[in-house]
Amino acid sequence: MATRKFKCYDCGNEFEVPYGTGGMGRQMKCPKCGGNNIHRVDSGPMAGRGRGPSAEGRGRGGTGRGPRWA
């Protein structure tokens, strides 16, 4: 089963949560200290597949796009 990695910025604890368990969001707490200053460390199974500009100039805001009317 795929997991997502999180980090507690209150105590520095890193932990994993099974993907799709519904335990994410504002109610998520650190299992070590109980803090709620939690941030995701990875971006899940699609990590590195953003829509930003690429070397080929494609994507949102990429170079080589040219004017829309051309």
Biopython code that builds the backbone (N, CA, C, O; Angstrom):
import numpy as np
from Bio.PDB.StructureBuilder import StructureBuilder

atoms = [
    (1, "MET", "N", (0.843, -1.179, 0.000)),
    (1, "MET", "CA", (0.000, 0.000, 0.000)),
    (1, "MET", "C", (0.890, 1.244, 0.000)),
    (1, "MET", "O", (1.897, 1.298, 0.706)),
    (2, "ALA", "N", (0.515, 2.218, -0.782)),
    (2, "ALA", "CA", (1.273, 3.461, -0.864)),
    (2, "ALA", "C", (1.101, 4.277, 0.416)),
    (2, "ALA", "O", (0.048, 4.245, 1.054)),
    (3, "THR", "N", (2.151, 5.005, 0.776)),
    (3, "THR", "CA", (2.092, 5.842, 1.970)),
    (3, "THR", "C", (2.529, 7.257, 1.629)),
    (3, "THR", "O", (3.185, 7.493, 0.615)),
    (4, "ARG", "N", (2.163, 8.173, 2.474)),
    (4, "ARG", "CA", (2.624, 9.558, 2.367)),
    (4, "ARG", "C", (3.413, 9.882, 3.624)),
    (4, "ARG", "O", (3.059, 9.463, 4.726)),
    (5, "LYS", "N", (4.488, 10.635, 3.439)),
    (5, "LYS", "CA", (5.392, 10.960, 4.534)),
    (5, "LYS", "C", (5.099, 12.374, 5.030)),
    (5, "LYS", "O", (4.946, 13.304, 4.238)),
    (6, "PHE", "N", (5.025, 12.517, 6.343)),
    (6, "PHE", "CA", (4.755, 13.799, 6.979)),
    (6, "PHE", "C", (5.826, 14.117, 8.010)),
    (6, "PHE", "O", (6.517, 13.224, 8.501)),
    (7, "LYS", "N", (5.957, 15.408, 8.335)),
    (7, "LYS", "CA", (6.899, 15.847, 9.358)),
    (7, "LYS", "C", (6.187, 16.803, 10.306)),
    (7, "LYS", "O", (5.448, 17.693, 9.886)),
    (8, "CYS", "N", (6.432, 16.595, 11.595)),
    (8, "CYS", "CA", (5.924, 17.504, 12.619)),
    (8, "CYS", "C", (6.970, 18.580, 12.848)),
    (8, "CYS", "O", (8.110, 18.275, 13.197)),
    (9, "TYR", "N", (6.589, 19.839, 12.652)),
    (9, "TYR", "CA", (7.539, 20.925, 12.840)),
    (9, "TYR", "C", (7.578, 21.405, 14.282)),
    (9, "TYR", "O", (8.288, 22.361, 14.594)),
    (10, "ASP", "N", (6.825, 20.756, 15.168)),
    (10, "ASP", "CA", (6.927, 21.049, 16.597)),
    (10, "ASP", "C", (8.040, 20.230, 17.239)),
    (10, "ASP", "O", (8.823, 20.754, 18.031)),
    (11, "CYS", "N", (8.114, 18.919, 16.891)),
    (11, "CYS", "CA", (9.118, 18.054, 17.524)),
    (11, "CYS", "C", (10.115, 17.450, 16.531)),
    (11, "CYS", "O", (11.100, 16.844, 16.953)),
    (12, "GLY", "N", (9.883, 17.600, 15.216)),
    (12, "GLY", "CA", (10.808, 17.075, 14.208)),
    (12, "GLY", "C", (10.553, 15.632, 13.822)),
    (12, "GLY", "O", (11.299, 15.073, 13.018)),
    (13, "ASN", "N", (9.525, 15.015, 14.370)),
    (13, "ASN", "CA", (9.205, 13.620, 14.073)),
    (13, "ASN", "C", (8.707, 13.478, 12.635)),
    (13, "ASN", "O", (7.855, 14.244, 12.185)),
    (14, "GLU", "N", (9.253, 12.484, 11.917)),
    (14, "GLU", "CA", (8.768, 12.153, 10.581)),
    (14, "GLU", "C", (8.040, 10.827, 10.659)),
    (14, "GLU", "O", (8.520, 9.884, 11.288)),
    (15, "PHE", "N", (6.879, 10.752, 10.021)),
    (15, "PHE", "CA", (6.072, 9.532, 10.072)),
    (15, "PHE", "C", (5.327, 9.367, 8.761)),
    (15, "PHE", "O", (5.187, 10.307, 7.978)),
    (16, "GLU", "N", (4.850, 8.142, 8.539)),
    (16, "GLU", "CA", (4.133, 7.820, 7.317)),
    (16, "GLU", "C", (2.687, 7.471, 7.628)),
    (16, "GLU", "O", (2.375, 6.888, 8.666)),
    (17, "VAL", "N", (1.809, 7.846, 6.695)),
    (17, "VAL", "CA", (0.389, 7.555, 6.818)),
    (17, "VAL", "C", (-0.035, 6.846, 5.538)),
    (17, "VAL", "O", (0.312, 7.304, 4.449)),
    (18, "PRO", "N", (-0.773, 5.743, 5.632)),
    (18, "PRO", "CA", (-1.240, 5.066, 4.418)),
    (18, "PRO", "C", (-2.076, 6.003, 3.554)),
    (18, "PRO", "O", (-2.941, 6.722, 4.053)),
    (19, "TYR", "N", (-1.807, 5.984, 2.264)),
    (19, "TYR", "CA", (-2.509, 6.839, 1.310)),
    (19, "TYR", "C", (-3.983, 6.443, 1.245)),
    (19, "TYR", "O", (-4.319, 5.261, 1.171)),
    (20, "GLY", "N", (-4.854, 7.453, 1.275)),
    (20, "GLY", "CA", (-6.282, 7.199, 1.120)),
    (20, "GLY", "C", (-7.001, 6.761, 2.373)),
    (20, "GLY", "O", (-8.086, 6.186, 2.279)),
    (21, "THR", "N", (-6.436, 7.012, 3.552)),
    (21, "THR", "CA", (-7.104, 6.600, 4.784)),
    (21, "THR", "C", (-8.085, 7.655, 5.291)),
    (21, "THR", "O", (-8.866, 7.388, 6.204)),
    (22, "GLY", "N", (-8.048, 8.842, 4.709)),
    (22, "GLY", "CA", (-8.945, 9.904, 5.152)),
    (22, "GLY", "C", (-8.489, 10.579, 6.430)),
    (22, "GLY", "O", (-9.230, 11.394, 6.980)),
    (23, "GLY", "N", (-7.287, 10.270, 6.928)),
    (23, "GLY", "CA", (-6.796, 10.839, 8.172)),
    (23, "GLY", "C", (-6.047, 12.140, 7.998)),
    (23, "GLY", "O", (-5.419, 12.623, 8.940)),
    (24, "MET", "N", (-6.101, 12.713, 6.816)),
    (24, "MET", "CA", (-5.350, 13.936, 6.573)),
    (24, "MET", "C", (-6.231, 15.157, 6.799)),
    (24, "MET", "O", (-7.450, 15.042, 6.925)),
    (25, "GLY", "N", (-5.621, 16.288, 6.847)),
    (25, "GLY", "CA", (-6.361, 17.520, 7.036)),
    (25, "GLY", "C", (-6.055, 18.155, 8.370)),
    (25, "GLY", "O", (-5.066, 17.822, 9.023)),
    (26, "ARG", "N", (-6.906, 19.064, 8.763)),
    (26, "ARG", "CA", (-6.682, 19.820, 9.993)),
    (26, "ARG", "C", (-6.703, 18.954, 11.248)),
    (26, "ARG", "O", (-6.086, 19.314, 12.251)),
    (27, "GLN", "N", (-7.392, 17.835, 11.214)),
    (27, "GLN", "CA", (-7.492, 16.994, 12.400)),
    (27, "GLN", "C", (-6.272, 16.112, 12.615)),
    (27, "GLN", "O", (-6.184, 15.435, 13.639)),
    (28, "MET", "N", (-5.321, 16.100, 11.672)),
    (28, "MET", "CA", (-4.140, 15.243, 11.799)),
    (28, "MET", "C", (-3.237, 15.731, 12.927)),
    (28, "MET", "O", (-2.959, 16.925, 13.047)),
    (29, "LYS", "N", (-2.789, 14.798, 13.740)),
    (29, "LYS", "CA", (-1.905, 15.094, 14.876)),
    (29, "LYS", "C", (-0.648, 14.251, 14.790)),
    (29, "LYS", "O", (-0.661, 13.153, 14.235)),
    (30, "CYS", "N", (0.437, 14.772, 15.343)),
    (30, "CYS", "CA", (1.692, 14.033, 15.405)),
    (30, "CYS", "C", (1.529, 12.872, 16.387)),
    (30, "CYS", "O", (1.059, 13.071, 17.508)),
    (31, "PRO", "N", (1.915, 11.663, 15.974)),
    (31, "PRO", "CA", (1.787, 10.523, 16.892)),
    (31, "PRO", "C", (2.750, 10.587, 18.079)),
    (31, "PRO", "O", (2.542, 9.891, 19.073)),
    (32, "LYS", "N", (3.797, 11.408, 17.994)),
    (32, "LYS", "CA", (4.792, 11.492, 19.063)),
    (32, "LYS", "C", (4.429, 12.555, 20.107)),
    (32, "LYS", "O", (4.405, 12.279, 21.307)),
    (33, "CYS", "N", (4.143, 13.797, 19.624)),
    (33, "CYS", "CA", (3.913, 14.887, 20.577)),
    (33, "CYS", "C", (2.468, 15.395, 20.602)),
    (33, "CYS", "O", (2.089, 16.152, 21.496)),
    (34, "GLY", "N", (1.662, 14.977, 19.618)),
    (34, "GLY", "CA", (0.270, 15.428, 19.573)),
    (34, "GLY", "C", (0.091, 16.790, 18.934)),
    (34, "GLY", "O", (-1.023, 17.313, 18.897)),
    (35, "GLY", "N", (1.171, 17.372, 18.429)),
    (35, "GLY", "CA", (1.087, 18.682, 17.786)),
    (35, "GLY", "C", (0.377, 18.615, 16.445)),
    (35, "GLY", "O", (0.254, 17.544, 15.850)),
    (36, "ASN", "N", (-0.092, 19.771, 15.971)),
    (36, "ASN", "CA", (-0.777, 19.801, 14.691)),
    (36, "ASN", "C", (-0.052, 20.637, 13.637)),
    (36, "ASN", "O", (-0.647, 21.005, 12.624)),
    (37, "ASN", "N", (1.223, 20.938, 13.866)),
    (37, "ASN", "CA", (2.039, 21.672, 12.902)),
    (37, "ASN", "C", (2.675, 20.652, 11.950)),
    (37, "ASN", "O", (3.890, 20.454, 11.953)),
    (38, "ILE", "N", (1.830, 20.009, 11.140)),
    (38, "ILE", "CA", (2.221, 18.892, 10.290)),
    (38, "ILE", "C", (2.269, 19.349, 8.842)),
    (38, "ILE", "O", (1.381, 20.060, 8.373)),
    (39, "HIS", "N", (3.316, 18.933, 8.139)),
    (39, "HIS", "CA", (3.444, 19.231, 6.709)),
    (39, "HIS", "C", (3.886, 17.977, 5.977)),
    (39, "HIS", "O", (4.657, 17.175, 6.503)),
    (40, "ARG", "N", (3.389, 17.816, 4.758)),
    (40, "ARG", "CA", (3.766, 16.655, 3.958)),
    (40, "ARG", "C", (5.174, 16.836, 3.428)),
    (40, "ARG", "O", (5.512, 17.896, 2.901)),
    (41, "VAL", "N", (6.004, 15.796, 3.566)),
    (41, "VAL", "CA", (7.394, 15.833, 3.119)),
    (41, "VAL", "C", (7.488, 15.487, 1.645)),
    (41, "VAL", "O", (8.211, 16.150, 0.901)),
    (42, "ASP", "N", (6.774, 14.467, 1.213)),
    (42, "ASP", "CA", (6.783, 14.089, -0.196)),
    (42, "ASP", "C", (5.475, 14.528, -0.838)),
    (42, "ASP", "O", (4.578, 15.048, -0.174)),
    (43, "SER", "N", (5.390, 14.307, -2.142)),
    (43, "SER", "CA", (4.184, 14.702, -2.858)),
    (43, "SER", "C", (3.417, 13.503, -3.378)),
    (43, "SER", "O", (2.641, 13.635, -4.325)),
    (44, "GLY", "N", (3.610, 12.364, -2.796)),
    (44, "GLY", "CA", (2.860, 11.188, -3.184)),
    (44, "GLY", "C", (3.383, 10.521, -4.447)),
    (44, "GLY", "O", (4.512, 10.774, -4.867)),
    (45, "PRO", "N", (2.561, 9.669, -5.052)),
    (45, "PRO", "CA", (3.015, 8.883, -6.197)),
    (45, "PRO", "C", (3.324, 9.707, -7.440)),
    (45, "PRO", "O", (3.999, 9.210, -8.343)),
    (46, "MET", "N", (2.856, 10.944, -7.517)),
    (46, "MET", "CA", (3.101, 11.773, -8.694)),
    (46, "MET", "C", (4.194, 12.813, -8.443)),
    (46, "MET", "O", (4.228, 13.839, -9.124)),
    (47, "ALA", "N", (5.069, 12.575, -7.500)),
    (47, "ALA", "CA", (6.128, 13.533, -7.167)),
    (47, "ALA", "C", (6.986, 13.824, -8.389)),
    (47, "ALA", "O", (7.357, 12.916, -9.133)),
    (48, "GLY", "N", (7.295, 15.095, -8.585)),
    (48, "GLY", "CA", (8.144, 15.495, -9.694)),
    (48, "GLY", "C", (7.435, 15.600, -11.022)),
    (48, "GLY", "O", (8.087, 15.750, -12.056)),
    (49, "ARG", "N", (6.124, 15.528, -11.024)),
    (49, "ARG", "CA", (5.374, 15.606, -12.273)),
    (49, "ARG", "C", (4.525, 16.867, -12.309)),
    (49, "ARG", "O", (3.366, 16.826, -12.722)),
    (50, "GLY", "N", (5.088, 17.974, -11.884)),
    (50, "GLY", "CA", (4.366, 19.230, -11.853)),
    (50, "GLY", "C", (4.107, 19.780, -13.237)),
    (50, "GLY", "O", (4.557, 19.218, -14.236)),
    (51, "ARG", "N", (3.381, 20.881, -13.293)),
    (51, "ARG", "CA", (3.032, 21.473, -14.574)),
    (51, "ARG", "C", (3.843, 22.719, -14.859)),
    (51, "ARG", "O", (3.469, 23.500, -15.733)),
    (52, "GLY", "N", (4.909, 22.925, -14.173)),
    (52, "GLY", "CA", (5.726, 24.116, -14.367)),
    (52, "GLY", "C", (6.492, 24.082, -15.677)),
    (52, "GLY", "O", (6.395, 23.110, -16.426)),
    (53, "PRO", "N", (7.250, 25.131, -15.963)),
    (53, "PRO", "CA", (8.004, 25.181, -17.208)),
    (53, "PRO", "C", (9.061, 24.089, -17.278)),
    (53, "PRO", "O", (9.649, 23.719, -16.262)),
    (54, "SER", "N", (9.293, 23.587, -18.450)),
    (54, "SER", "CA", (10.270, 22.522, -18.635)),
    (54, "SER", "C", (11.357, 22.986, -19.606)),
    (54, "SER", "O", (11.303, 24.097, -20.133)),
    (55, "ALA", "N", (12.328, 22.128, -19.828)),
    (55, "ALA", "CA", (13.423, 22.454, -20.735)),
    (55, "ALA", "C", (12.916, 22.643, -22.160)),
    (55, "ALA", "O", (13.524, 23.381, -22.936)),
    (56, "GLU", "N", (11.822, 21.993, -22.515)),
    (56, "GLU", "CA", (11.275, 22.110, -23.856)),
    (56, "GLU", "C", (10.423, 23.358, -24.026)),
    (56, "GLU", "O", (9.981, 23.659, -25.134)),
    (57, "GLY", "N", (10.189, 24.082, -22.948)),
    (57, "GLY", "CA", (9.406, 25.299, -23.040)),
    (57, "GLY", "C", (7.910, 25.063, -22.974)),
    (57, "GLY", "O", (7.126, 25.962, -23.277)),
    (58, "ARG", "N", (7.510, 23.881, -22.587)),
    (58, "ARG", "CA", (6.088, 23.599, -22.461)),
    (58, "ARG", "C", (5.660, 23.751, -21.021)),
    (58, "ARG", "O", (6.496, 23.761, -20.118)),
    (59, "GLY", "N", (4.375, 23.868, -20.801)),
    (59, "GLY", "CA", (3.845, 23.998, -19.443)),
    (59, "GLY", "C", (3.459, 25.431, -19.154)),
    (59, "GLY", "O", (3.718, 26.337, -19.946)),
    (60, "ARG", "N", (2.849, 25.615, -18.032)),
    (60, "ARG", "CA", (2.379, 26.933, -17.653)),
    (60, "ARG", "C", (3.553, 27.883, -17.447)),
    (60, "ARG", "O", (4.410, 27.630, -16.600)),
    (61, "GLY", "N", (3.602, 28.955, -18.198)),
    (61, "GLY", "CA", (4.639, 29.956, -18.035)),
    (61, "GLY", "C", (5.974, 29.583, -18.649)),
    (61, "GLY", "O", (6.973, 30.252, -18.384)),
    (62, "GLY", "N", (6.022, 28.548, -19.450)),
    (62, "GLY", "CA", (7.271, 28.122, -20.040)),
    (62, "GLY", "C", (7.752, 29.065, -21.131)),
    (62, "GLY", "O", (6.964, 29.823, -21.696)),
    (63, "THR", "N", (9.027, 29.020, -21.423)),
    (63, "THR", "CA", (9.572, 29.853, -22.481)),
    (63, "THR", "C", (9.219, 29.248, -23.833)),
    (63, "THR", "O", (8.929, 28.055, -23.922)),
    (64, "GLY", "N", (9.241, 30.049, -24.871)),
    (64, "GLY", "CA", (8.968, 29.564, -26.207)),
    (64, "GLY", "C", (7.485, 29.426, -26.500)),
    (64, "GLY", "O", (7.101, 28.871, -27.530)),
    (65, "ARG", "N", (6.671, 29.916, -25.623)),
    (65, "ARG", "CA", (5.236, 29.804, -25.833)),
    (65, "ARG", "C", (4.753, 30.777, -26.888)),
    (65, "ARG", "O", (3.872, 30.460, -27.687)),
    (66, "GLY", "N", (5.332, 31.957, -26.885)),
    (66, "GLY", "CA", (4.963, 32.976, -27.873)),
    (66, "GLY", "C", (3.639, 33.608, -27.532)),
    (66, "GLY", "O", (2.956, 33.186, -26.598)),
    (67, "PRO", "N", (3.278, 34.623, -28.294)),
    (67, "PRO", "CA", (1.993, 35.291, -28.041)),
    (67, "PRO", "C", (0.816, 34.361, -28.388)),
    (67, "PRO", "O", (0.921, 33.500, -29.262)),
    (68, "ARG", "N", (-0.270, 34.554, -27.699)),
    (68, "ARG", "CA", (-1.442, 33.708, -27.901)),
    (68, "ARG", "C", (-2.046, 33.867, -29.289)),
    (68, "ARG", "O", (-2.681, 32.943, -29.796)),
    (69, "TRP", "N", (-1.857, 35.031, -29.910)),
    (69, "TRP", "CA", (-2.464, 35.295, -31.222)),
    (69, "TRP", "C", (-1.620, 34.816, -32.381)),
    (69, "TRP", "O", (-2.037, 34.926, -33.534)),
    (70, "ALA", "N", (-0.440, 34.285, -32.103)),
    (70, "ALA", "CA", (0.441, 33.858, -33.192)),
    (70, "ALA", "C", (0.099, 32.466, -33.670)),
    (70, "ALA", "O", (0.744, 31.951, -34.584)),
]
sb = StructureBuilder()
sb.init_structure("model")
sb.init_model(0)
sb.init_chain("A")
sb.init_seg("    ")
for serial, (resi, resn, name, xyz) in enumerate(atoms, 1):
    if name == "N":
        sb.init_residue(resn, " ", resi, " ")
    sb.init_atom(name, np.array(xyz, "f"), 0.0, 1.0, " ", f" {name:<3s}", serial, name[0])
structure = sb.get_structure()
